């Protein structure tokens, strides 16, 4: 299921009364929204697979894909009509451990 996010921007407002010197009024506003799916394929190496605690390292590849991207209606004008977000690929790394709590539960599975 895609995850929904609002897209906010911090804007610098130029006050014409100060000879066009940028003044940061720290204005944060919603400029749009999007949904994304970040599937990640990872491979894990378990250092001690026969022990109750099994530390592991993982390495993989992440692909983030955006969909349903919409520009907030207040941001639309003659020059700006849509918001486009590019997907991305990246490396995913893991460091963790599995802890076997009950031997009987695993033997019956």
C-alpha distances in whole Angstrom, upper triangle without the diagonal:
4,7,10,13,17,19,22,26,29,32,35,38,41,44,47,49,49,50,46,46,42,41,38,37,34,32,28,27,23,23,20,16,13,9,9,7,10,11,14,17,19,23,25,28,30,33,34,33,35,35,34,32,31,30,28,27,24,24,21,19,16,15,13,12,12,12,13,15,18,21,23,25,28,28,28,32,34,33,30,27,24,22,21,19,19,17,18,19,20,22,20,23,23,26,25,27,26,29,30,31,32,34,34,31,30,33,32,29
4,6,10,13,15,19,22,26,28,32,34,37,40,43,46,45,46,42,42,38,38,35,34,31,29,25,23,20,20,16,12,9,6,5,5,8,10,14,17,20,23,25,29,31,34,36,34,37,37,36,34,32,31,28,27,24,23,20,18,15,13,11,9,9,8,10,12,15,18,19,22,25,24,25,29,31,30,26,24,20,18,17,15,16,14,16,17,19,20,19,22,22,26,26,28,28,31,32,33,35,37,37,34,33,36,35,32
4,7,10,13,16,19,23,25,29,31,35,38,40,43,43,44,40,39,36,35,32,31,28,26,22,20,17,18,14,11,8,5,5,7,9,12,15,18,20,24,26,29,31,34,35,34,37,37,35,33,31,30,28,27,24,23,21,19,15,14,11,11,10,10,11,12,14,17,18,21,23,23,24,28,30,29,25,24,20,18,17,15,16,14,16,17,18,20,19,21,22,24,25,27,27,30,32,32,35,37,37,34,33,37,36,33
4,7,10,13,17,20,23,26,28,32,35,37,40,40,41,37,37,33,32,29,28,25,23,19,17,14,14,11,7,6,4,7,9,12,15,18,21,24,27,29,33,34,37,39,38,41,40,38,36,35,33,31,30,27,26,24,22,18,16,13,12,10,9,9,10,11,14,14,18,20,19,21,24,27,26,22,21,18,15,15,14,16,15,17,19,20,22,21,24,25,27,28,30,31,33,35,36,38,40,41,37,37,41,40,37
4,6,9,13,16,19,23,25,28,31,34,36,36,37,34,33,29,28,25,24,21,19,15,14,11,11,9,6,5,6,8,11,13,16,19,23,25,28,30,33,35,38,40,39,42,41,39,37,36,34,32,30,28,27,24,22,18,17,13,13,10,11,10,10,11,12,13,16,18,17,19,23,26,24,21,19,16,14,14,12,15,15,16,19,20,22,21,24,25,27,28,31,32,34,36,37,39,42,43,39,39,43,42,39
4,6,10,13,16,20,22,25,28,30,33,33,34,30,30,26,25,22,21,18,16,12,10,7,8,6,4,7,9,11,15,16,20,22,26,28,32,33,37,38,41,43,42,45,44,43,40,39,37,35,33,31,30,27,25,21,20,16,16,12,13,12,10,10,10,10,13,14,14,16,20,23,22,18,17,15,12,14,13,16,17,18,21,22,25,24,27,28,30,31,34,35,37,40,40,43,45,46,43,43,46,46,43
4,7,10,13,17,19,22,25,28,30,30,31,27,27,23,23,20,19,16,14,10,9,6,6,5,5,7,10,12,16,17,21,23,27,29,32,34,37,39,41,44,43,47,46,44,41,40,38,36,33,31,29,27,25,21,20,16,15,12,13,12,10,10,9,9,13,13,12,15,18,21,19,16,16,13,10,12,11,14,15,17,20,21,24,24,26,28,31,32,35,36,39,41,42,45,47,49,45,45,48,48,45
4,7,10,13,15,19,22,25,27,27,28,24,24,20,19,16,15,12,10,7,5,4,6,7,9,11,14,16,19,20,24,26,29,31,35,36,39,41,43,45,45,48,47,46,43,42,39,37,35,33,32,30,27,24,23,19,19,16,17,16,13,12,11,10,14,13,12,15,18,21,19,16,17,15,12,14,14,17,18,20,23,23,26,26,28,30,32,33,36,38,40,43,44,47,49,51,47,47,51,51,48
4,6,10,12,16,19,21,24,23,24,21,20,16,16,13,13,10,8,6,6,6,7,9,12,14,17,19,22,22,26,28,31,33,37,38,41,43,45,47,47,51,49,48,45,44,41,39,37,35,33,31,29,26,24,21,21,18,19,19,15,14,12,12,15,13,11,15,17,20,18,15,17,15,13,15,14,18,19,21,24,24,27,27,30,31,34,35,39,40,43,46,47,50,52,54,50,50,54,54,51
4,7,10,13,16,19,21,20,22,18,17,13,12,9,9,6,6,4,7,9,10,13,15,18,21,22,25,25,29,30,34,35,39,40,43,44,46,49,49,52,51,49,46,45,42,40,38,36,35,33,31,28,27,24,24,22,23,22,19,18,16,15,17,15,14,17,19,22,20,18,20,19,16,18,18,21,23,23,26,26,29,29,31,33,35,37,40,42,44,47,48,51,54,55,52,52,56,56,53
4,6,10,13,16,18,17,18,15,14,10,10,8,8,7,5,6,8,11,11,14,17,20,23,25,28,28,32,33,37,38,42,43,46,48,49,52,53,56,54,53,50,49,46,44,41,40,38,36,34,31,30,26,26,24,25,24,20,19,16,15,17,14,12,16,17,20,18,16,19,18,17,19,19,22,24,25,29,29,32,32,34,36,38,40,43,46,48,51,52,55,57,59,56,56,59,60,56
4,6,10,13,15,14,15,12,10,7,6,5,6,7,7,9,11,14,14,18,21,23,27,28,31,32,35,36,40,41,44,46,48,50,52,54,55,58,57,56,52,51,48,46,44,42,40,39,37,34,33,30,30,27,28,28,24,22,19,18,20,17,15,18,19,21,19,18,21,21,20,22,22,25,27,28,31,31,34,35,37,39,41,43,46,48,51,54,55,58,60,62,59,59,62,63,60
4,6,9,12,11,13,10,9,6,6,6,6,8,8,11,12,15,15,19,22,25,29,31,34,34,38,40,43,45,48,49,52,54,55,58,59,62,60,59,56,54,52,50,47,46,44,42,40,37,36,32,32,29,30,29,26,24,20,19,20,16,15,18,18,20,19,18,21,22,21,24,25,27,30,31,34,35,37,38,40,42,44,46,49,52,54,57,58,61,63,65,62,62,65,66,63
4,6,9,8,9,6,6,5,6,8,9,12,12,15,16,19,19,22,26,29,32,34,37,37,41,42,46,47,51,52,54,56,58,61,61,65,63,62,59,57,54,53,50,48,46,45,42,40,38,35,35,32,33,32,28,26,23,22,22,19,17,20,19,21,19,20,23,24,23,26,27,30,32,33,37,37,40,41,43,45,47,49,52,55,57,60,61,64,67,69,66,65,69,69,66
4,5,6,7,6,7,7,7,10,10,13,13,17,18,21,21,25,28,31,35,37,40,41,45,46,49,51,54,55,58,60,61,64,65,68,66,65,62,60,57,56,53,52,50,48,46,43,42,39,38,36,36,35,31,29,26,24,24,21,20,22,21,23,22,22,26,27,27,29,30,33,36,37,40,41,43,44,46,48,50,52,55,58,60,63,64,67,69,71,68,68,72,72,69
4,5,5,5,8,9,10,13,14,17,17,20,21,24,24,27,31,34,37,39,43,43,47,48,52,53,57,58,61,63,64,67,68,71,70,68,65,64,61,59,56,54,52,51,48,46,44,41,41,38,38,37,33,31,27,26,26,22,21,23,22,23,22,23,26,28,28,31,32,35,38,39,42,43,46,47,49,51,53,55,59,61,63,66,67,70,73,75,72,71,75,75,72
4,6,7,9,11,11,14,14,18,18,22,23,26,26,30,34,37,40,42,46,46,50,51,55,56,59,60,63,65,66,69,70,73,71,70,67,66,62,61,58,57,55,54,51,48,47,44,44,41,41,40,36,34,30,29,29,25,24,26,25,26,26,27,30,32,32,34,36,38,41,42,45,46,48,49,51,53,55,57,60,63,65,68,69,72,75,76,73,73,77,77,74
4,6,6,8,9,12,14,17,18,22,23,27,27,30,34,37,40,42,45,45,49,50,53,54,58,59,61,63,64,67,68,71,70,68,65,64,61,59,56,55,53,52,50,47,46,43,43,40,41,40,37,35,31,30,30,26,25,28,26,28,26,27,31,32,32,34,35,38,40,41,44,44,47,48,49,52,53,55,59,61,63,67,67,71,73,75,72,72,76,76,73
4,6,9,11,14,16,19,20,23,25,28,27,31,35,37,41,42,45,46,49,50,54,55,58,59,62,64,65,68,69,72,71,70,66,65,62,60,57,55,53,52,50,47,46,43,43,40,42,41,37,35,31,30,30,27,26,27,26,27,25,26,30,32,31,34,35,37,40,41,44,44,47,48,50,52,54,56,60,62,65,68,69,72,75,77,74,73,77,77,74
4,6,9,12,14,17,17,20,22,25,24,27,31,34,37,38,42,42,46,47,50,51,54,56,58,60,62,65,66,69,68,67,63,62,58,57,54,52,50,49,46,44,42,39,39,37,38,37,33,31,28,27,27,24,22,24,23,23,22,23,27,28,28,30,31,33,36,37,40,41,43,45,47,49,51,53,57,59,62,65,66,69,71,74,71,70,74,74,71
4,6,10,12,15,16,19,21,24,24,28,31,33,37,38,41,41,45,45,49,50,53,54,56,58,59,62,63,67,65,64,61,59,56,54,52,50,48,47,45,42,41,39,39,36,38,37,33,32,28,28,28,25,23,26,25,26,24,24,28,29,28,30,31,33,36,36,39,39,42,43,45,47,49,51,54,57,59,63,64,67,69,72,69,68,72,72,69
4,6,9,12,13,16,18,21,21,24,27,30,33,34,37,37,41,42,45,46,49,51,53,55,56,59,60,63,62,61,57,56,53,51,48,47,45,44,41,39,38,35,35,33,34,34,30,29,25,25,26,22,21,23,23,24,22,22,26,26,25,27,28,30,33,33,36,36,38,39,41,43,45,47,51,54,56,59,60,63,66,68,65,64,68,69,66
4,6,9,11,14,16,20,20,24,27,30,33,34,37,37,41,42,45,46,49,50,53,54,56,58,59,62,61,60,56,55,52,50,48,47,45,44,42,39,38,35,36,33,35,34,30,29,25,24,25,22,21,24,24,26,24,24,27,27,26,28,28,31,33,34,37,36,39,40,41,43,45,47,50,53,55,58,59,62,65,67,64,63,67,68,65
4,5,8,11,14,17,18,21,24,27,30,31,34,34,38,39,42,43,46,47,49,51,52,55,56,59,57,56,53,52,48,47,45,43,42,41,39,36,35,32,33,31,32,31,28,26,23,22,24,21,19,23,23,26,24,23,26,26,24,26,26,29,31,31,34,34,36,36,38,40,41,43,46,49,51,54,55,58,61,63,60,60,63,64,61
4,6,9,12,16,17,21,23,26,29,31,34,34,38,39,43,44,47,48,50,52,53,56,57,60,58,56,53,52,49,48,46,44,43,42,40,37,36,33,33,31,32,31,27,26,23,21,22,19,19,22,23,26,24,23,26,26,24,27,27,30,32,32,35,35,37,38,39,40,42,44,47,49,51,54,55,58,61,62,60,59,63,64,61
4,6,10,13,15,18,21,23,26,28,31,31,35,36,39,40,43,44,47,48,50,52,53,56,54,52,49,48,45,44,42,41,39,38,37,34,33,30,30,28,29,28,25,24,21,19,21,19,18,22,23,26,24,22,25,24,22,25,24,27,29,29,32,32,34,34,35,37,38,40,43,45,47,50,51,54,57,59,56,56,59,60,57
4,6,10,12,15,18,21,24,26,29,30,34,35,39,40,43,44,47,49,50,53,53,56,55,53,50,49,46,45,43,41,40,38,36,33,32,29,29,26,27,26,22,21,18,16,18,15,14,18,20,23,22,20,22,22,20,22,23,26,28,29,32,32,34,34,36,37,39,40,44,46,48,51,51,54,57,58,55,55,59,59,56
4,7,9,12,15,18,21,22,26,26,30,32,35,37,40,41,44,45,47,50,50,53,51,50,47,46,43,42,40,38,37,35,33,30,29,25,25,23,23,22,19,18,15,14,16,14,13,17,19,22,21,19,20,20,18,20,20,23,25,26,29,29,31,31,33,34,36,37,40,42,44,47,48,51,53,55,52,52,55,56,53
4,6,9,12,15,18,21,24,25,29,31,35,36,40,41,44,46,48,50,50,53,52,50,47,46,44,42,40,38,37,35,33,29,28,24,24,21,21,19,17,15,12,10,12,10,10,14,16,20,19,16,17,17,15,18,18,21,23,25,28,29,31,31,33,35,37,38,41,43,45,48,48,51,54,55,52,52,55,55,52
4,6,8,12,15,17,21,23,26,29,32,34,38,39,42,44,46,49,48,51,50,49,46,45,42,41,39,36,35,33,31,27,25,22,21,18,18,16,13,11,9,7,10,9,9,12,16,19,18,15,15,14,12,15,15,19,21,23,26,27,30,29,32,33,36,37,40,41,43,46,46,49,51,53,49,49,53,53,49
4,7,11,14,17,20,22,26,28,32,34,38,39,43,44,47,49,49,52,51,50,47,46,43,41,39,36,35,33,30,26,24,20,19,16,16,14,11,9,6,5,8,8,6,9,13,16,15,11,12,11,9,12,13,17,19,21,24,26,29,29,32,34,36,38,41,42,45,47,48,51,53,54,51,50,54,54,50
4,7,11,14,17,19,23,26,29,32,35,37,41,42,45,47,47,50,49,48,45,44,42,39,37,35,33,31,28,24,22,18,16,13,12,10,7,5,4,4,8,9,8,10,14,17,16,12,12,9,8,10,11,15,16,19,23,24,27,27,30,32,35,36,39,40,43,45,46,48,50,52,48,48,51,51,47
4,7,10,14,16,20,23,26,29,32,34,38,40,42,44,44,47,46,45,42,41,39,37,35,32,31,28,25,21,19,15,14,10,10,8,6,5,7,7,11,13,12,13,17,20,19,15,14,11,9,11,10,14,15,18,21,22,25,25,28,29,32,33,36,37,40,42,42,45,47,48,45,44,48,47,44
4,7,10,13,16,19,23,25,29,31,35,37,40,42,41,44,44,43,40,38,36,34,32,29,28,25,22,18,16,12,10,7,6,5,4,6,9,11,14,16,15,16,20,22,21,17,15,12,9,10,9,12,12,15,18,20,22,22,25,27,30,31,34,35,37,39,40,43,45,46,42,41,45,44,41
4,7,10,13,16,20,23,26,28,32,34,37,39,38,41,41,40,37,35,34,32,30,27,25,22,20,16,14,10,8,6,5,6,7,10,12,14,17,20,19,20,23,25,24,20,19,15,13,12,10,12,11,14,17,18,21,20,23,25,28,29,31,32,34,36,37,39,41,42,39,38,41,41,37
4,6,10,13,16,19,23,25,29,31,34,36,35,38,38,37,34,32,31,28,26,23,22,19,16,12,10,7,5,4,6,8,9,12,15,17,21,23,21,22,26,28,26,22,21,17,14,13,10,11,9,11,13,15,17,17,20,21,25,26,28,29,32,34,35,37,39,40,37,36,39,39,35
4,6,10,13,16,20,22,26,28,31,33,32,35,35,34,32,30,28,26,24,20,19,16,14,10,8,6,5,7,8,11,12,16,19,21,24,26,25,26,29,31,29,26,24,20,18,16,13,13,10,11,12,14,16,15,18,19,23,23,26,26,29,31,33,35,36,37,34,32,36,35,32
4,6,10,13,16,19,22,24,28,30,29,32,32,31,29,27,25,22,20,17,15,12,10,7,6,4,6,9,11,15,15,19,21,23,27,29,27,28,31,33,31,28,26,23,19,17,14,13,10,9,9,10,12,11,14,16,19,20,23,24,27,29,31,33,34,36,32,31,34,34,31
4,7,10,14,16,20,22,25,28,26,30,30,30,27,25,23,20,19,15,14,10,9,6,6,7,9,12,14,17,18,22,25,27,30,32,31,31,35,36,34,31,29,26,23,20,17,15,12,11,10,11,12,11,14,15,18,19,21,22,25,27,29,31,32,33,30,28,32,32,28
4,6,10,13,16,19,22,24,23,27,27,27,25,22,20,17,15,11,10,7,6,4,6,9,11,15,17,21,21,25,27,30,33,35,33,34,37,39,37,33,32,28,25,23,19,17,13,12,10,9,9,7,10,11,15,16,19,19,23,25,27,29,30,32,29,27,30,31,27
4,7,10,14,16,20,22,21,25,25,26,23,20,19,16,14,10,8,5,5,7,9,12,14,18,20,24,25,28,31,33,37,39,37,38,41,42,40,36,35,31,28,26,22,20,16,14,11,11,10,8,10,11,15,16,18,19,22,24,27,28,29,31,28,25,28,29,25
4,7,10,13,16,19,18,21,22,23,20,17,15,12,10,6,5,4,7,9,12,15,17,21,23,27,28,31,34,36,39,41,39,40,43,45,42,39,38,34,31,28,25,23,19,16,13,12,9,7,8,8,12,13,15,16,19,21,24,26,26,29,26,24,26,28,24
4,7,10,13,16,15,19,20,21,19,15,14,10,8,5,6,6,9,12,15,18,21,24,27,31,31,35,37,40,43,45,43,44,47,48,46,43,42,38,35,32,28,26,22,20,16,15,12,10,9,9,11,13,14,15,18,20,23,25,25,27,25,22,25,26,23
4,6,10,12,11,15,16,17,15,11,10,6,6,4,7,9,12,15,18,21,24,27,30,33,34,37,40,41,45,47,45,46,49,51,48,45,44,41,37,35,31,29,25,23,19,17,14,11,10,8,9,10,10,12,15,17,20,22,22,25,23,20,23,25,22
4,6,9,9,13,14,16,14,10,9,5,5,6,9,12,15,18,22,24,27,31,33,37,37,41,43,45,49,50,48,50,53,54,52,48,48,44,41,38,34,32,28,26,22,20,16,14,12,10,10,10,10,12,15,17,20,22,22,24,23,20,22,25,23
4,6,6,10,10,12,10,6,6,4,7,9,12,15,19,21,24,27,30,33,36,39,40,43,45,47,50,52,50,52,55,57,54,51,50,47,43,41,37,35,31,29,25,23,19,17,14,12,10,9,8,9,12,13,17,19,18,21,20,17,20,22,20
4,6,9,9,12,10,7,6,6,8,11,14,17,21,24,27,30,33,36,39,42,43,46,48,50,53,54,53,54,58,59,57,54,53,49,46,43,40,37,34,31,28,25,21,19,16,13,11,11,10,11,13,14,18,20,19,23,22,19,21,24,23
4,6,6,9,8,5,7,8,11,14,17,20,24,26,30,32,36,38,41,44,45,48,50,52,55,57,55,57,60,62,60,56,56,52,48,46,42,40,37,34,31,28,25,22,19,16,14,12,10,10,11,12,16,17,16,19,20,17,18,22,21
4,6,8,8,6,8,9,12,14,18,20,24,26,29,32,35,38,40,43,44,47,50,51,55,56,55,56,60,62,59,56,55,51,48,45,42,40,36,34,31,28,25,22,20,17,15,13,10,9,10,10,14,15,14,17,17,14,15,18,17
4,7,9,8,11,13,16,18,21,24,28,30,33,35,38,41,43,46,47,50,53,54,58,59,58,60,63,65,63,59,58,55,51,49,45,44,40,38,34,32,29,26,23,20,18,16,13,11,11,10,13,14,12,15,16,13,13,17,17
4,5,6,9,12,16,18,22,25,28,30,33,35,38,41,43,46,47,50,52,54,57,59,57,59,63,65,63,59,58,55,51,49,45,44,40,38,35,32,29,26,23,20,17,14,11,10,9,8,11,12,11,15,15,13,14,18,18
4,6,10,13,17,19,23,25,29,30,33,35,38,40,42,45,46,49,51,52,56,57,56,58,61,64,62,58,57,54,50,48,45,43,40,38,35,32,29,26,23,19,17,14,10,8,6,5,7,9,9,13,13,12,14,17,17
4,6,10,13,16,20,23,26,27,31,32,35,38,40,43,43,46,48,49,53,54,53,55,59,61,59,55,54,51,47,46,42,41,37,35,32,29,26,23,20,16,13,10,7,6,4,6,9,12,12,16,16,14,17,19,19
4,6,10,13,16,19,23,24,28,30,33,35,38,41,41,45,47,48,52,53,52,53,57,59,57,53,52,49,45,43,40,38,35,32,29,26,23,20,17,14,11,8,5,5,6,8,12,14,14,17,17,15,17,20,19
4,7,10,14,17,21,22,26,28,31,34,36,39,40,43,45,46,50,51,49,51,54,57,54,51,50,47,43,41,37,36,32,30,27,24,20,17,14,11,8,6,4,6,9,11,14,17,18,21,20,18,21,23,22
4,7,10,13,17,19,23,25,28,31,34,37,37,40,42,44,48,49,47,49,52,54,51,48,48,44,40,38,34,33,29,26,23,20,17,14,11,8,6,5,6,8,11,14,17,20,20,23,22,19,22,24,22
4,7,10,14,16,20,22,26,29,32,35,35,38,40,42,45,47,45,47,50,51,49,45,45,41,38,35,32,30,26,23,20,17,13,11,8,6,5,7,8,11,15,17,20,23,23,26,25,22,25,27,25
4,7,10,13,16,19,22,25,28,31,32,35,37,39,43,44,42,44,47,48,46,42,42,38,35,32,28,26,23,20,17,14,11,8,6,4,6,8,11,13,16,19,22,24,25,27,26,23,26,28,25
4,7,10,14,16,20,23,26,30,30,33,35,37,41,42,40,42,44,46,43,40,40,36,32,30,26,24,20,17,14,11,7,6,5,6,9,12,14,16,20,22,26,28,28,31,29,26,29,31,28
4,7,10,13,17,20,23,27,27,30,32,35,38,40,38,39,42,43,40,37,37,33,30,27,23,20,17,14,11,9,6,5,6,8,12,14,17,18,22,24,27,30,30,32,30,27,30,31,28
4,7,10,13,17,20,23,24,27,29,32,35,37,35,36,38,40,37,34,33,29,26,23,20,17,13,11,7,6,5,5,9,11,15,17,20,22,25,27,30,32,33,35,32,30,33,34,31
4,7,10,13,16,20,20,24,26,28,32,33,31,32,35,36,34,31,30,26,23,20,16,14,10,8,6,5,6,6,10,12,16,18,21,22,26,28,31,33,34,36,33,31,34,35,31
4,6,10,13,17,17,21,23,26,29,31,29,29,32,33,31,28,27,23,20,17,13,11,7,6,5,7,9,10,14,16,20,22,24,26,29,31,34,36,37,38,35,33,36,37,33
4,7,10,14,14,17,19,22,25,27,25,26,29,30,28,25,24,20,17,14,10,9,5,5,7,8,11,12,15,18,21,23,26,27,30,33,35,37,38,40,36,35,38,38,35
4,7,10,11,15,17,20,23,25,23,24,27,28,26,23,21,17,14,12,9,8,5,7,9,12,15,15,19,21,25,26,29,30,33,35,37,39,40,42,38,37,40,40,36
4,7,7,11,13,16,19,22,20,20,23,25,23,19,18,14,11,9,7,7,6,9,12,15,18,18,22,24,27,29,31,32,35,38,39,41,43,44,40,39,42,42,38
4,5,9,12,15,18,20,19,19,22,24,22,19,17,13,11,10,9,10,9,13,16,18,21,22,25,27,30,31,34,35,38,39,41,43,44,45,41,40,44,43,39
4,6,10,12,14,18,17,16,20,22,21,17,15,11,10,10,10,12,13,16,19,22,25,25,28,30,33,34,37,37,40,42,43,45,46,47,43,43,46,45,41
4,7,10,12,15,13,14,17,19,18,14,12,9,7,7,7,11,12,15,19,21,24,25,28,30,33,34,37,38,41,43,44,46,48,49,45,44,48,47,44
4,6,9,11,10,10,14,16,16,12,10,7,6,8,10,13,15,19,22,24,28,28,31,33,36,37,40,41,44,46,47,49,51,52,48,47,51,50,47
4,6,8,7,7,11,13,13,9,8,6,5,9,11,15,17,20,24,26,29,30,33,35,38,39,42,43,46,48,49,51,53,54,51,50,54,53,50
4,6,6,7,11,14,14,11,10,9,9,13,14,18,20,23,27,28,32,32,35,36,39,40,43,44,47,49,50,52,54,55,52,51,55,54,51
4,5,5,9,12,13,11,9,10,11,15,17,21,23,26,30,32,35,36,39,40,43,44,47,48,50,52,53,55,58,58,55,55,58,57,54
4,6,8,12,13,11,11,12,13,16,19,22,25,28,31,33,36,37,40,41,44,45,48,49,52,54,54,57,59,60,57,57,60,59,56
4,7,10,10,7,8,9,10,14,16,19,22,25,29,30,34,35,37,39,42,44,47,48,51,53,54,56,59,60,56,56,59,59,56
4,7,8,5,5,7,10,13,16,20,23,26,30,32,35,36,39,41,44,46,49,50,53,55,56,58,60,61,58,57,61,60,57
4,6,5,6,10,12,16,19,22,25,28,32,34,38,39,42,44,47,49,52,53,56,59,60,62,64,65,62,61,64,64,60
4,6,7,11,14,16,20,23,26,29,33,35,39,41,44,46,49,51,54,56,59,61,62,65,66,68,64,63,67,66,63
4,7,10,12,14,18,20,24,26,30,33,36,38,41,44,47,49,52,54,57,59,60,63,65,66,63,62,65,65,61
4,6,8,11,14,17,21,23,27,30,33,35,38,40,43,45,49,50,53,56,57,59,61,62,59,58,61,61,57
4,7,10,14,17,20,23,27,29,33,34,38,40,43,45,48,49,52,54,56,58,60,61,57,56,60,59,56
4,7,10,13,16,19,23,26,29,31,34,36,40,41,44,46,49,51,52,54,56,57,54,53,56,56,52
4,7,10,13,16,20,22,26,27,31,33,36,38,41,42,45,48,49,51,53,54,51,50,53,53,49
4,7,10,13,17,19,23,25,28,31,34,36,39,40,44,46,47,50,51,53,49,48,51,51,47
4,7,10,13,16,19,21,24,27,30,32,35,37,40,42,44,46,48,49,46,45,48,48,44
4,7,10,13,17,19,22,25,29,31,34,36,39,41,43,46,47,48,45,44,47,47,43
4,7,10,14,15,19,22,26,28,31,32,36,38,40,42,43,45,42,40,43,43,40
4,7,10,12,16,19,23,25,28,30,34,36,38,41,42,43,40,39,42,42,39
4,7,10,13,16,20,23,26,28,31,34,36,38,39,41,38,36,39,40,37
4,7,10,13,17,20,23,25,29,31,34,36,37,39,37,35,38,39,35
4,7,10,14,17,20,22,26,29,31,34,35,37,35,32,35,37,33
4,7,11,13,16,19,22,25,28,30,31,34,31,29,32,33,30
4,7,10,13,16,20,23,25,28,29,32,29,27,30,32,29
4,6,10,12,16,19,22,25,25,28,26,24,27,29,26
4,7,11,14,17,20,23,24,27,25,23,26,28,26
4,7,10,13,16,19,20,23,22,20,23,25,23
4,6,10,12,16,17,20,18,17,20,22,20
4,7,9,12,13,16,15,13,16,18,17
4,6,9,11,14,13,12,15,17,16
4,6,7,10,9,8,11,14,13
4,7,9,9,9,12,14,14
4,6,6,7,9,11,12
4,6,5,6,9,10
4,5,5,6,9
4,6,6,6
4,6,5
4,6
4
